[in-house]
Amino acid sequence: MKRRDTLKWIGGAAGLGIIGTGTATADPPAEQQRRYDYEGLLGELERIERSSQGSVSLAFAGESLEGREIPVASVGNGETDVFIDTEQHGNEPTGTSAAVEVLRSLGSGGNNVRGVLDSLTVHMMLMVNPDGAERNQRVNADGVDPNRNHDYQPGSEDNPSPEAQAMIDAVDEIDPLWVADLHTQTGDYIDDDDNSVTASNYWPIASGVPEDAQDLSKQMNWAMYDEVSQYGYANITQYPGGTNPAIARNAYGLQDRGSVLLEATGQADDRGPRMEGMMIRLMNEEVTTLLEGTVDGSLFDIDPNNAEEIPERPSRQSWRWDTE
């Protein structure tokens, strides 16, 4: 598959764990802990593709408002497709950094990832909102939030966010078992034990989501919570999400897919590299848990009702992270 091919494939082509140039009108703040801008991300994906000796393929699924092609990297030979997206909000780069690390691990082809590569085809749409990323802003170049526009039909030409439409069309074509939507939440959330929340995840709750899709989504949430909570730095809660059918979490659940929102804590202009590294590691572990649980079947043995036991996210407090 050529570097500038438009995304036109089903089932995968290739199945764990920097600032460049662009045309943005404003530079992101110097203190923003961003590993990749758009060009830097493309360069890194191309390096991973080359070093993978053919196991990773890079394609492009539509364009942003300003004409930046949106990359989709695929890896694995399995019959089951899964889909991961990052940076619908352009000021939330943690998910992109974590996904790149997972992709690099998968592309290495080591024995530790062989089960994933043989059983799954993993598709990653990285930096869905590249125009926003170049500006370090949540919305796209027209001020539209891509994650409020997933209720359009595949192929629609009316979507005010071509970035969201590119994701809609890619998911429709790939037909994945589940979709994991990676974000970053702002601020510090302190639980009753005076501990900071490090991530908040959630499942689809829009009216009309099929029971089997919601059950799978809850199983995914509990799998991440149960696995990652063993790490001393991890404190996972339920994200207080709503019922809007136009946000990705709900929209893909309504399509009868597993669908989860992953929100790492730490979106702030003054966050330091130590904190950013922790959040990348945490999200890497969560994604890896989903992949491995899908492969060995443990994901499907979970009681979906367990997810209701995940603590709710407390209210936001003043920022107190050590960012040095």
C-alpha positions, 0 to 999 in steps of 0.5 A: 500500500503506497504512502499516499493511498486513500484508505480502501481496504477491508480486513487489514493488510499487515495484528503490543506492550519532534516538533516539525513543520506545518501550516498552522496559523499559530504555534503551540505553547512551548511548554506543551508536552507534545512528542509529535506534530503532524509532520513529525507523526508522519515521519515516525509512522513511516519509520515504523512501517519501514522497520516492520518489514512489511507487517505495518501498512500506512494508508490515509483516510480522508483529509482535514479542512486544511488538506492534511491527510489523516493517517491510518496504520494497520498491523496484524493478520487476524480475521478480527479487526479492532480500531483505535483513534487518537486526538480527535481533540487537537490539544490532547496528544497523549493518546497519539504518543501511546498509540505510536508506542503500541504500534511500534511494539506490534510492528517489531513482531516479537514473540510477546506480540505474536498472539495479537498479530496472528489473531487481530488486525489492529487499525489506528487512526492517529491524530484525527484532528491534525489542524487542531493539533497544529494549533494545540486547540480542541476544535478543528480549523473551523472551530468545530468539535469532531467528537460531536459529529459522529452521527452522520451516515458513511459517505455523507458530504454534509458533515461539518467535520471532515475529520469525523467523517473520515473516521465514520467512513473508515470504521464503516469500511473496516467493520471492527469488533470494537472502537477505542477512542483515546482522549485526555481530560483536564485538571486534577480529580481527588478521590476520598483517599486524597489520591489523584485520578489518573484516568477516566473511562466510559461506555456508550449510554445513548438510548438505543445502544444494543445490549450486546454492544453495551455489554462488550463495552462494559467488559472492556472498561472492567478489563482495563480497570482490573488490570491497570489498577494493580499499578501503584500510579494508576487510579481509574474512575468512570468518566461522567459521560452523557447520552449524546449520540453524536459523540464517538463513544455513543455513535459506535455503540449504536452501530452495535460495536464495542465502544470505549472512551479512554481519558488520561488525566493531565491535559495542561499547558504546564504538565511536565515530562514525568507526568506525561510519561506516566500518562502515556504508559498508563494508556499504553497498558490500557490499550494492550489489555484490550488487545490481549483480552480480545485475543485470549478470550478473557475479555468476553468472560467478564461480567459486564455488571462489574463495570458499574463498580468502577468508582465515579470520577470526583469533582475537579480540584485545583491542579497539584501535580509535580510537573518538574 
